[in-house]
């Protein structure tokens, strides 16, 4: 599929963005003056990757697709190459295709490998070991991190202790590969920022940190204060988006306010677009999120 046709598919749905298939500017190539850089989280295209939305997308073409959005860095989701973690031939092809399109591989989001805070010590140890293959895959692909889930059961304090134990064990292994282990607010107590911050303090290892997501918080939690609590440990940031108004603003999240929280914490790394809406198609949602982040970058640069 030609790039012009591909971008045009989402342009109308994104409110006239890139109407003629123009190539968006490359992210992360503007020098140190950029307040942050933009990456693309693979989940943004999960319907196409699952074959639920046309045109279908193969995992091996994800990096190429990111480059067609003018984005030069990606965040993978393990479920889209679940059985390939130890397949060096497949990983080599992923790595080659990313390099061919000038795309950096940043991290792998890992799910379905067991509870790192399982109350059963044997199951907890098994969950830790299940993540080893993703640490080595991340290293091979040139990533800096894997994202994990701090799932557990029991009281608040018990879960904090158990999650810290599993994360510490995995982080010690990952340190040997110079890979970070990141916890995202991803349901359960992991969506309680104070709980996660407490876990980070209990782990006490420099390569164990957070991946704050703009969404994934219950309604009673102030998402801006929550992200602020997580930012001191952040090594990546997920710009979740759901829908946009006629002015291009996200309807659930004040992006200007949220990015102020991120930048005020001293973070100037990659911010990953993670579109999860349904009104716009996936291409349109990614373009709309990209446009809003670009607007924030421009505003910061000209302030």
Backbone torsions as a table, in degrees:
resi	resn	phi	psi	omega
1	UNK	NA	128.7	-177.6
2	UNK	-70.8	146.9	-176.9
3	UNK	-56.9	-40.2	-178.2
4	UNK	-61.4	-45.4	179.7
5	UNK	-65.6	-42.2	-178.2
6	UNK	-59.2	-50.2	-177.6
7	UNK	-67.4	-34.1	-179.1
8	UNK	-64.8	-28.0	179.4
9	UNK	-56.4	-38.2	-176.7
10	UNK	-99.5	-7.0	-171.3
11	UNK	-65.2	-47.7	-178.7
12	UNK	-62.4	-41.0	-178.9
13	UNK	-67.6	-22.2	-178.3
14	UNK	-94.5	17.8	174.6
15	UNK	76.0	38.4	174.7
16	UNK	86.5	14.6	179.0
17	UNK	-72.5	130.5	172.3
18	UNK	51.5	50.9	-171.3
19	UNK	-59.1	-27.1	-175.8
20	UNK	-109.8	25.8	176.3
21	UNK	70.1	26.2	-179.1
22	UNK	-65.0	154.0	178.6
23	UNK	-85.2	121.4	178.8
24	UNK	-69.3	153.3	-179.8
25	UNK	-62.8	145.1	179.1
26	UNK	-64.6	135.1	176.8
27	UNK	-81.5	145.4	173.8
28	UNK	77.2	17.4	-178.0
29	UNK	-124.4	19.3	-177.9
30	UNK	-99.1	10.0	178.6
31	UNK	84.0	-173.1	-173.6
32	UNK	-69.6	-12.8	-178.9
33	UNK	-71.3	-17.6	179.2
34	UNK	-68.6	129.2	178.6
35	UNK	-69.2	-28.4	175.8
36	UNK	-161.6	168.6	179.1
37	UNK	-116.6	158.7	-174.5
38	UNK	-111.1	131.1	174.6
39	UNK	-122.7	173.6	-179.6
40	UNK	-122.5	120.9	175.5
41	UNK	-81.5	134.5	-174.9
42	UNK	-61.2	-26.8	-179.4
43	UNK	-60.9	-24.0	178.4
44	UNK	-57.9	-23.2	-177.5
45	UNK	-117.2	26.8	-173.2
46	UNK	-65.0	-30.2	179.5
47	UNK	-69.7	-40.0	177.1
48	UNK	-69.4	-38.9	179.5
49	UNK	-66.8	-29.8	177.4
50	UNK	-87.6	-3.4	-179.4
51	UNK	79.5	17.4	-177.8
52	UNK	-91.1	-14.0	-177.5
53	UNK	-139.8	137.7	-179.9
54	UNK	-88.8	149.5	-6.6
55	UNK	-76.8	142.8	-179.2
56	UNK	-64.0	153.3	-175.8
57	UNK	-131.8	132.3	175.7
58	UNK	-90.9	143.0	179.7
59	UNK	-51.4	-38.5	-177.7
60	UNK	-64.8	-19.6	-180.0
61	UNK	-98.5	6.2	-177.4
62	UNK	-63.4	-46.0	-178.9
63	UNK	-61.3	-41.3	177.5
64	UNK	-61.0	-42.8	179.4
65	UNK	-62.6	-41.8	177.6
66	UNK	-59.4	-41.3	-179.2
67	UNK	-64.4	-29.3	179.0
68	UNK	-72.0	-18.8	171.7
69	UNK	-87.2	-0.5	-175.7
70	UNK	77.5	22.1	-178.8
71	UNK	-107.9	132.0	-171.9
72	UNK	-110.9	19.0	178.6
73	UNK	-151.6	143.0	-174.6
74	UNK	-133.5	157.0	176.7
75	UNK	-125.6	115.2	-175.9
76	UNK	-82.8	160.9	172.7
77	UNK	-120.9	124.8	-170.8
78	UNK	-62.1	-26.7	-176.6
79	UNK	-65.4	-17.2	-179.8
80	UNK	-87.7	-4.6	169.2
81	UNK	-148.4	47.5	-171.0
82	UNK	-54.7	-39.5	-175.8
83	UNK	-95.5	14.8	-175.0
84	UNK	-113.0	7.9	-174.7
85	UNK	-59.0	-31.6	-179.0
86	UNK	-111.8	10.1	179.7
87	UNK	-89.1	92.5	-174.2
88	UNK	-64.1	-30.3	178.1
89	UNK	-65.3	-43.9	179.1
90	UNK	-67.2	-45.0	179.1
91	UNK	-62.3	-36.7	178.4
92	UNK	-63.2	-37.6	178.3
93	UNK	-68.6	-40.7	175.6
94	UNK	-58.8	-46.1	-178.0
95	UNK	-63.9	-43.0	-179.2
96	UNK	-64.1	-45.8	-178.0
97	UNK	-65.3	-37.3	176.4
98	UNK	-63.4	-46.0	-179.7
99	UNK	-63.6	-38.7	-179.4
100	UNK	-60.6	-27.9	-178.3
101	UNK	-107.3	13.1	176.9
102	UNK	65.7	33.5	-176.0
103	UNK	-109.6	132.5	177.6
104	UNK	-88.6	142.3	173.7
105	UNK	-97.8	119.9	-172.4
106	UNK	-97.1	-46.4	-175.7
107	UNK	-161.8	167.0	174.0
108	UNK	-120.7	124.1	175.3
109	UNK	-85.2	119.7	-172.0
110	UNK	-109.4	126.5	176.2
111	UNK	-131.9	163.7	172.8
112	UNK	72.5	25.0	-178.6
113	UNK	-115.3	18.9	179.2
114	UNK	98.4	168.0	-177.6
115	UNK	-91.8	116.1	-179.4
116	UNK	-66.9	-16.8	177.5
117	UNK	-112.7	27.6	-178.8
118	UNK	-58.0	138.3	-179.5
119	UNK	-68.9	-23.5	176.2
120	UNK	-83.4	116.8	-174.6
121	UNK	-60.1	-35.2	179.4
122	UNK	-68.3	-42.3	178.8
123	UNK	-68.2	-35.5	178.4
124	UNK	-65.0	-43.4	178.5
125	UNK	-63.7	-38.5	178.9
126	UNK	-65.6	-39.9	178.5
127	UNK	-62.8	-42.0	177.5
128	UNK	-59.1	-49.1	-178.1
129	UNK	-66.2	-31.8	177.6
130	UNK	-61.5	-25.7	-179.5
131	UNK	-85.3	-11.8	-177.8
132	UNK	-56.5	-43.5	-176.6
133	UNK	-63.5	-29.2	179.0
134	UNK	-78.9	-28.4	172.6
135	UNK	-63.3	-47.2	-178.4
136	UNK	-69.8	-35.0	176.5
137	UNK	-65.2	-42.1	178.6
138	UNK	-61.2	-42.3	178.7
139	UNK	-61.6	-45.2	-178.5
140	UNK	-62.4	-40.4	-177.8
141	UNK	-76.5	-12.1	-179.4
142	UNK	92.0	17.1	179.5
143	UNK	-76.4	163.1	175.3
144	UNK	-101.8	-14.3	-172.3
145	UNK	-154.2	162.6	161.1
146	UNK	-120.0	147.9	175.4
147	UNK	-103.9	130.2	-177.5
148	UNK	-123.6	174.2	176.6
149	UNK	-110.6	132.8	-179.1
150	UNK	-93.4	54.7	-176.4
151	UNK	-75.7	142.0	-179.6
152	UNK	-157.9	-171.3	176.9
153	UNK	-152.7	153.6	-178.3
154	UNK	117.5	-161.7	179.8
155	UNK	-72.9	167.9	178.6
156	UNK	-52.3	-51.0	-177.0
157	UNK	-69.7	-38.3	179.4
158	UNK	-63.6	-44.0	180.0
159	UNK	-65.2	-37.0	178.5
160	UNK	-62.8	-44.8	-179.6
161	UNK	-65.5	-45.3	-178.3
162	UNK	-67.5	-43.6	178.9
163	UNK	-63.0	-41.3	178.6
164	UNK	-62.8	-37.6	179.6
165	UNK	-63.8	-48.2	179.4
166	UNK	-65.0	-42.7	179.6
167	UNK	-65.0	-38.3	178.7
168	UNK	-63.4	-44.2	179.3
169	UNK	-62.0	-46.0	180.0
170	UNK	-66.9	-40.2	-179.2
171	UNK	-65.5	-35.3	176.8
172	UNK	-63.7	-42.0	176.1
173	UNK	-64.0	-46.9	-176.8
174	UNK	-64.5	-29.3	179.9
175	UNK	-60.3	-31.7	178.4
176	UNK	-65.9	-18.4	178.7
177	UNK	-109.2	5.6	-177.2
178	UNK	57.1	43.0	178.5
179	UNK	-115.2	138.6	176.4
180	UNK	-88.0	152.0	175.1
181	UNK	-115.2	116.5	-172.5
182	UNK	-114.7	139.7	176.9
183	UNK	-105.6	127.5	176.9
184	UNK	-101.4	148.6	168.8
185	UNK	-70.0	104.5	-166.0
186	UNK	-140.4	36.1	179.3
187	UNK	102.2	159.9	-178.3
188	UNK	62.7	-149.9	-179.8
189	UNK	-68.4	-15.8	177.5
190	UNK	-67.5	-16.0	175.9
191	UNK	-89.6	5.2	172.2
192	UNK	-100.4	105.3	-173.6
193	UNK	-60.2	-34.2	179.9
194	UNK	-68.6	-35.5	177.1
195	UNK	-64.5	-46.0	-179.6
196	UNK	-63.4	-43.5	178.6
197	UNK	-59.6	-39.6	177.2
198	UNK	-64.2	-38.6	176.6
199	UNK	-62.2	-44.4	-180.0
200	UNK	-59.6	-41.6	180.0
201	UNK	-66.3	-36.2	179.1
202	UNK	-70.3	-37.1	178.4
203	UNK	-66.2	-50.6	174.7
204	UNK	65.0	29.7	178.3
205	UNK	-118.2	139.5	-174.1
206	UNK	-66.3	-23.0	-179.3
207	UNK	-96.0	12.2	173.5
208	UNK	-111.5	118.7	-175.9
209	UNK	-144.9	-158.7	-176.9
210	UNK	-121.9	160.8	171.3
211	UNK	-128.5	85.1	-178.8
212	UNK	-62.0	130.3	176.9
213	UNK	-109.2	135.3	-178.2
214	UNK	-64.6	-22.4	178.4
215	UNK	-104.6	-151.7	174.2
216	UNK	61.0	27.1	174.1
217	UNK	-116.8	143.1	174.6
218	UNK	-66.4	158.2	-174.4
219	UNK	-58.7	-30.7	-176.1
220	UNK	-76.2	-9.0	-179.3
221	UNK	-97.9	132.1	174.9
222	UNK	-71.1	109.1	-173.6
223	UNK	-63.6	-29.4	-178.8
224	UNK	-73.2	-42.6	176.0
225	UNK	-67.9	-34.3	179.7
226	UNK	-64.7	-47.4	178.8
227	UNK	-63.9	-37.9	177.0
228	UNK	-58.2	-39.1	179.6
229	UNK	-67.6	-33.8	-177.2
230	UNK	-84.3	-22.6	-172.4
231	UNK	-61.6	-33.4	179.8
232	UNK	-59.5	-20.0	-178.3
233	UNK	-108.0	3.0	-170.8
234	UNK	-74.8	135.9	173.6
235	UNK	-123.5	1.9	175.5
236	UNK	-164.0	160.3	-178.9
237	UNK	-138.8	137.1	-179.7
238	UNK	-110.2	114.1	179.6
239	UNK	-87.3	82.9	178.1
240	UNK	-68.5	138.9	175.6
241	UNK	-140.9	151.8	-176.3
242	UNK	-124.3	-46.6	-178.7
243	UNK	-160.9	167.5	-174.9
244	UNK	-136.9	146.0	177.7
245	UNK	-86.4	-176.1	-175.2
246	UNK	-71.8	-7.8	175.6
247	UNK	-99.0	1.4	178.7
248	UNK	88.4	7.6	178.9
249	UNK	-88.1	144.0	176.1
250	UNK	-66.2	136.4	-171.4
251	UNK	-80.8	-20.9	-178.6
252	UNK	-107.4	-21.6	-173.7
253	UNK	-128.8	127.9	174.2
254	UNK	-79.1	96.8	-174.5
255	UNK	-62.9	-37.1	179.5
256	UNK	-63.9	-42.8	178.4
257	UNK	-67.4	-43.2	-177.9
258	UNK	-67.0	-41.9	-180.0
259	UNK	-69.5	-25.6	173.5
260	UNK	-64.9	-39.5	176.8
261	UNK	-61.3	-46.0	-178.7
262	UNK	-62.5	-49.0	-176.0
263	UNK	-72.0	-35.5	178.5
264	UNK	-65.5	-20.4	176.9
265	UNK	-81.3	-1.2	179.2
266	UNK	86.9	12.6	-179.9
267	UNK	-88.9	126.9	179.2
268	UNK	-135.1	25.5	179.6
269	UNK	-88.5	-153.1	-178.8
270	UNK	-79.1	140.5	173.8
271	UNK	-116.5	117.4	-172.7
272	UNK	-89.6	124.2	175.3
273	UNK	-68.3	124.3	176.7
274	UNK	-133.3	83.7	-179.6
275	UNK	-77.3	131.0	-176.4
276	UNK	-132.6	19.2	-178.2
277	UNK	-86.3	-179.5	-178.6
278	UNK	-131.0	-19.8	-179.1
279	UNK	-68.2	-49.1	172.9
280	UNK	-84.0	149.4	171.7
281	UNK	-71.8	173.5	-172.5
282	UNK	-62.6	-40.4	178.0
283	UNK	-62.8	-45.9	179.3
284	UNK	-62.3	-40.3	179.1
285	UNK	-65.4	-40.3	178.0
286	UNK	-65.0	-45.2	179.7
287	UNK	-61.8	-41.1	-179.6
288	UNK	-66.0	-40.7	177.9
289	UNK	-66.4	-42.1	179.1
290	UNK	-61.3	-43.1	-179.4
291	UNK	-61.5	-41.0	-179.8
292	UNK	-66.7	-42.7	178.2
293	UNK	-65.6	-38.4	177.0
294	UNK	-63.2	-37.0	178.2
295	UNK	-62.8	-40.2	179.2
296	UNK	-67.5	-41.3	177.8
297	UNK	-59.8	-47.7	-178.6
298	UNK	-62.0	-42.5	-179.7
299	UNK	-62.8	-41.7	179.4
300	UNK	-66.7	-39.5	-177.4
301	UNK	-70.8	-27.5	-177.4
302	UNK	-100.1	-1.1	-178.4
303	UNK	-68.7	NA	NA
